[in-house]
């Protein structure tokens, strides 16, 4: 499953990261994060994978659309 710009913004909100902090955690450029979240570009699959892994390492779980809409949440509900 690929992540959407809205899921990226929501995941950053969950963990309290700025775009710069996400870029650092994923080892990508801040411009790439900004353009993706703004919908100005579609990053390569490898870029989306490192973004997703950075969020997952921080405890974020991505939810498939499966009829209810895509979303994000913490993997551990006690957070």
Secondary structure in CASP SS format (residue, H / E / C, confidence):
PFRMAT SS
TARGET T0000
AUTHOR 0000-0000-0000
METHOD secondary structure of the structure
MODEL  1
X C 1.00
X C 1.00
X C 1.00
X C 1.00
X H 1.00
X H 1.00
X H 1.00
X H 1.00
X H 1.00
X H 1.00
X H 1.00
X H 1.00
X H 1.00
X H 1.00
X H 1.00
X C 1.00
X C 1.00
X C 1.00
X H 1.00
X H 1.00
X H 1.00
X H 1.00
X H 1.00
X H 1.00
X H 1.00
X H 1.00
X C 1.00
X C 1.00
X C 1.00
X H 1.00
X H 1.00
X H 1.00
X H 1.00
X H 1.00
X H 1.00
X H 1.00
X H 1.00
X H 1.00
X C 1.00
X C 1.00
X C 1.00
X C 1.00
X C 1.00
X C 1.00
X H 1.00
X H 1.00
X H 1.00
X H 1.00
X H 1.00
X H 1.00
X H 1.00
X H 1.00
X H 1.00
X H 1.00
X H 1.00
X H 1.00
X H 1.00
X C 1.00
X C 1.00
X E 1.00
X E 1.00
X E 1.00
X E 1.00
X C 1.00
X C 1.00
X C 1.00
X C 1.00
X C 1.00
X C 1.00
X C 1.00
X E 1.00
X E 1.00
X E 1.00
X E 1.00
X C 1.00
X C 1.00
X C 1.00
X C 1.00
X C 1.00
END
